[in-house]
Structures are given as structure tokens and as C-alpha cells.
């Protein structure tokens, strides 16, 4: 029966739901009657019904909550009311999730999430993930961008699930956060980097706990990626090592090679990453770079971090002028050569930052005037910095004077920007990044 608006009435829907319940309760007993190819269709139909049923539970709960039925009951809470009338949810803890989605509809920022769950656009677990991410990100976002961010997470979650919603966080902060927010977050995460002492077991195996920031994760994965690929045996038999074992052995191999190098100058670069960046982002430190072409594809790296990595790692910036318009593939000629690094070891002896004595062979070769700002890869523009002070120099925007007497750092915050502005090119003209050179010509 249809109501006055032409839609199927609630009474008829309830009757149909009761019939569906009775039919589904005996489904397993008659599946033997299905042809093999029919089973896939049955599973697809069940999946669609389950998704709509999940959306219906949210919609019914929201209606009861809005009408005051929950408050008038003896349940004591929205979660308790859901658990009482949907005991199947209570067993798996889903009652609290449904309640959280319904309550999110009371808040303007997350009301679209409740609507999406009621319509079946996203399942309840995805809706919960979007709500949590939206609340976590809100203080870091520009207020007018919140609806756009919520919609982006719903779209991603509908197609790719909970994990994809969480992985979107850095990209959203880079695009819609307050200026410098992503850089501040990744700098804070860098303080949490740690490696625990080994813990052995009765078999002689040892476990470590490793915590990395986005930069460390990208560097580690780029280093072990090529070494952790499946390697068939000489007779062509497939590599049967599980991925975890291959990754662990690859990490050991990286450490073994580093140990074998000792105090000798590096003969190659530290790692290889390809990072896409718009020209404005590269020169003005906006948004972020995105790693591509490796197991780390999609990793978002804050702009100042990319600039620091560009000093002494093979981070190849692919400069984009517009959507998919490649203006330039960065060239590794901008890196200091092994001979230059050895000369820096002899000249600087150690980290050049005031008060630091970290040995030279543990240091990075830093471009005093950054490469992306037109700085040249020669000794008059170079200084050794340990990893910690390399981060400090980029974070605090510091510059130095390289003279015959040594390297003198100006430790006043923003000294690099003041020095760069003093020698800035005419307004509207970007620094020379080698974009006009031919593909075989070396970069400065």
C-alpha cells in the first residue's frame, strides 16, 4: 500500500522486513540448490541488503532520538536504547557507533555525516571515522574549509573505507589548514622518533619498537623498498618469504652497507624519492609535496622538509605548472659530489652549528642558500650540519656566512628570509630553477 505521497508506507515496509527476516533465517539450508555461478549474485544481494539495513538502523535511531522517545525511555542513554532494541549491535560494540553517528547530527560540521549514514552512502564505521577525523582536524583547519573537508572524507570513505579516511589527514591539512600547520605537525612528530632497546625471547629472536615521522617513514621505505622485493631462486622458483621477513632482511642489509662504509665519504645519495610540487609551492613554501613512483606514493611531505631533504638526498622535484603539466624534472646535479663532501669534511671538521661537535661523517651537506632559491652546489654555499641542527636551521629559517675563517651562523629567527629578501629578484619573477634549460643540460 502507498501513502498519500505515492511512496510505500511504513506498514508495508515493516511487513516486508519481517518476511525478509524469516527468509534469511533459513538461507544456509537451501544454498545447495544454487548453481555455482548463482552464489556470487546471492552474496552481492545480501551485501546490498546489509548495507541498507545498517543505514536503516541509524535512521530509526535518529528519528527516535529527535522525537524524544529515547529520553522518555528507561534506557538511560542513547547507546543503552540502541543496545536494548538492537542486541546484535551491542555484542560487537556497534551500539555506541550508531549513537555517535546520530549525536553527530546535532553539530553543524558533522551533520552531513549523519545524513550520509542514514541514506546508506557510507557504512557506520566509515561515518564514525569521518566524525573523529573532522573533530580532530577542525582546530587545524580554516573555518570556511570544514564543509569541503568533511565532504572529501565522505567521498573517500565511500569508495575506499576507514583507512583511506585516516590517510587523507595530511593532504587535507596541507590544502585547507592554517598556513604552516602541516609543517608544525610534522616537526612535532619528529620529536617522537624513537627506537627501543631490543627485547629477546626464548628462541633468540629480538623485537624492536620503531616510531617514525612522515619524513623518516618515506626515507626508510625508499631505502628498503628495492631490497625487499621478492627475489626468485636461481632455478626460477618463487620467493616464498613473507613480506615482513623480506622487509626485515632488507633493513639489515641497509645497516650492513652503512656499517661497511665506515667513515668514508658517501659514494652515492642517501635515498631516492620523487616528489611532485607546484611551482608556487616549491618557491613559496605552500601546501606540500607528494611522493610518487614508489611504495611511498601518496605520502605528503611538508614543504620545508622537502627543501631540507633537497640538500643532501636524491629527492627529485617534478615541478608542475598546472594539472599534470610538467615544467621540469629536477636534476641530481644540484647535489654536492662525493669530492665536495670530502672537502667539507676537511674544512668544517664537524657540524658547524654553534656549540655542536658532531663528527663530520655524521653530517649533511647543507646549501646555505637553498637550491630551490637559486643556491649553487659549490663549497662557498655549503656547510656541514648534523641531522638535528639541519632540522633546526630549516625550521627557524637561519642563514650563515661562509668565509675563509669558517662558517658563522646567524641564529636569529628568520635570518634566512631577511637575507633572501635583501637579494630578491624583481617582484613577479621566480628564481632560476633551470626550467628553461634543455633536458640534457646540467642544473646550477
Secondary structure as the mmCIF struct_conf table of DSSP 4:
data_model
#
loop_
_struct_conf.conf_type_id
_struct_conf.id
_struct_conf.beg_label_comp_id
_struct_conf.beg_label_asym_id
_struct_conf.beg_label_seq_id
_struct_conf.end_label_comp_id
_struct_conf.end_label_asym_id
_struct_conf.end_label_seq_id
STRN STRN1 UNK A 2 UNK A 2
TURN_TY1_P TURN_TY1_P1 UNK A 4 UNK A 5
BEND BEND1 UNK A 6 UNK A 7
STRN STRN2 UNK A 8 UNK A 8
HELX_LH_PP_P HELX_LH_PP_P1 UNK A 9 UNK A 9
HELX_RH_AL_P HELX_RH_AL_P1 UNK A 10 UNK A 25
TURN_TY1_P TURN_TY1_P2 UNK A 26 UNK A 26
HELX_RH_AL_P HELX_RH_AL_P2 UNK A 27 UNK A 30
HELX_RH_3T_P HELX_RH_3T_P1 UNK A 31 UNK A 33
BEND BEND2 UNK A 34 UNK A 34
TURN_TY1_P TURN_TY1_P3 UNK A 36 UNK A 37
HELX_RH_AL_P HELX_RH_AL_P3 UNK A 38 UNK A 67
TURN_TY1_P TURN_TY1_P4 UNK A 68 UNK A 68
HELX_RH_AL_P HELX_RH_AL_P4 UNK A 69 UNK A 72
BEND BEND3 UNK A 73 UNK A 77
HELX_RH_AL_P HELX_RH_AL_P5 UNK A 78 UNK A 85
HELX_RH_AL_P HELX_RH_AL_P6 UNK A 87 UNK A 91
TURN_TY1_P TURN_TY1_P5 UNK A 92 UNK A 93
HELX_RH_AL_P HELX_RH_AL_P7 UNK A 94 UNK A 104
TURN_TY1_P TURN_TY1_P6 UNK A 105 UNK A 106
BEND BEND4 UNK A 107 UNK A 107
TURN_TY1_P TURN_TY1_P7 UNK A 108 UNK A 110
HELX_RH_AL_P HELX_RH_AL_P8 UNK A 111 UNK A 119
TURN_TY1_P TURN_TY1_P8 UNK A 120 UNK A 120
BEND BEND5 UNK A 121 UNK A 122
HELX_RH_AL_P HELX_RH_AL_P9 UNK A 124 UNK A 137
HELX_RH_3T_P HELX_RH_3T_P2 UNK A 138 UNK A 140
STRN STRN3 UNK A 141 UNK A 141
HELX_RH_3T_P HELX_RH_3T_P3 UNK A 143 UNK A 145
HELX_RH_AL_P HELX_RH_AL_P10 UNK A 146 UNK A 160
HELX_RH_AL_P HELX_RH_AL_P11 UNK A 162 UNK A 167
TURN_TY1_P TURN_TY1_P9 UNK A 168 UNK A 168
HELX_RH_AL_P HELX_RH_AL_P12 UNK A 169 UNK A 176
STRN STRN4 UNK A 177 UNK A 177
HELX_LH_PP_P HELX_LH_PP_P2 UNK A 178 UNK A 178
TURN_TY1_P TURN_TY1_P10 UNK A 179 UNK A 180
HELX_RH_AL_P HELX_RH_AL_P13 UNK A 181 UNK A 190
TURN_TY1_P TURN_TY1_P11 UNK A 191 UNK A 192
STRN STRN5 UNK A 194 UNK A 195
HELX_LH_PP_P HELX_LH_PP_P3 UNK A 196 UNK A 198
STRN STRN6 UNK A 199 UNK A 200
TURN_TY1_P TURN_TY1_P12 UNK A 202 UNK A 203
BEND BEND6 UNK A 204 UNK A 204
STRN STRN7 UNK A 206 UNK A 207
STRN STRN8 UNK A 210 UNK A 211
HELX_RH_AL_P HELX_RH_AL_P14 UNK A 214 UNK A 225
HELX_RH_3T_P HELX_RH_3T_P4 UNK A 226 UNK A 228
BEND BEND7 UNK A 229 UNK A 229
TURN_TY1_P TURN_TY1_P13 UNK A 234 UNK A 235
BEND BEND8 UNK A 236 UNK A 236
HELX_RH_AL_P HELX_RH_AL_P15 UNK A 243 UNK A 261
TURN_TY1_P TURN_TY1_P14 UNK A 262 UNK A 263
BEND BEND9 UNK A 264 UNK A 264
HELX_LH_PP_P HELX_LH_PP_P4 UNK A 265 UNK A 266
BEND BEND10 UNK A 267 UNK A 268
BEND BEND11 UNK A 270 UNK A 270
STRN STRN9 UNK A 272 UNK A 278
HELX_RH_AL_P HELX_RH_AL_P16 UNK A 279 UNK A 284
TURN_TY1_P TURN_TY1_P15 UNK A 285 UNK A 285
BEND BEND12 UNK A 287 UNK A 287
STRN STRN10 UNK A 288 UNK A 292
BEND BEND13 UNK A 293 UNK A 294
TURN_TY1_P TURN_TY1_P16 UNK A 295 UNK A 298
STRN STRN11 UNK A 300 UNK A 302
HELX_RH_AL_P HELX_RH_AL_P17 UNK A 303 UNK A 312
BEND BEND14 UNK A 313 UNK A 313
STRN STRN12 UNK A 314 UNK A 322
TURN_TY1_P TURN_TY1_P17 UNK A 323 UNK A 324
STRN STRN13 UNK A 325 UNK A 329
HELX_RH_3T_P HELX_RH_3T_P5 UNK A 332 UNK A 334
BEND BEND15 UNK A 335 UNK A 335
HELX_LH_PP_P HELX_LH_PP_P5 UNK A 336 UNK A 337
HELX_RH_AL_P HELX_RH_AL_P18 UNK A 338 UNK A 348
STRN STRN14 UNK A 350 UNK A 350
BEND BEND16 UNK A 353 UNK A 353
TURN_TY1_P TURN_TY1_P18 UNK A 354 UNK A 355
STRN STRN15 UNK A 359 UNK A 359
HELX_RH_3T_P HELX_RH_3T_P6 UNK A 360 UNK A 362
STRN STRN16 UNK A 364 UNK A 367
BEND BEND17 UNK A 368 UNK A 369
HELX_RH_3T_P HELX_RH_3T_P7 UNK A 371 UNK A 373
TURN_TY1_P TURN_TY1_P19 UNK A 374 UNK A 374
BEND BEND18 UNK A 377 UNK A 378
HELX_RH_3T_P HELX_RH_3T_P8 UNK A 379 UNK A 381
STRN STRN17 UNK A 382 UNK A 385
HELX_RH_AL_P HELX_RH_AL_P19 UNK A 387 UNK A 396
TURN_TY1_P TURN_TY1_P20 UNK A 397 UNK A 397
STRN STRN18 UNK A 399 UNK A 403
TURN_TY1_P TURN_TY1_P21 UNK A 404 UNK A 405
STRN STRN19 UNK A 406 UNK A 410
BEND BEND19 UNK A 412 UNK A 412
TURN_TY1_P TURN_TY1_P22 UNK A 413 UNK A 414
HELX_RH_AL_P HELX_RH_AL_P20 UNK A 415 UNK A 422
TURN_TY1_P TURN_TY1_P23 UNK A 423 UNK A 423
HELX_LH_PP_P HELX_LH_PP_P6 UNK A 424 UNK A 425
BEND BEND20 UNK A 426 UNK A 426
TURN_TY1_P TURN_TY1_P24 UNK A 427 UNK A 428
BEND BEND21 UNK A 434 UNK A 434
TURN_TY1_P TURN_TY1_P25 UNK A 435 UNK A 436
BEND BEND22 UNK A 437 UNK A 437
TURN_TY1_P TURN_TY1_P26 UNK A 439 UNK A 440
BEND BEND23 UNK A 441 UNK A 441
HELX_LH_PP_P HELX_LH_PP_P7 UNK A 442 UNK A 443
#
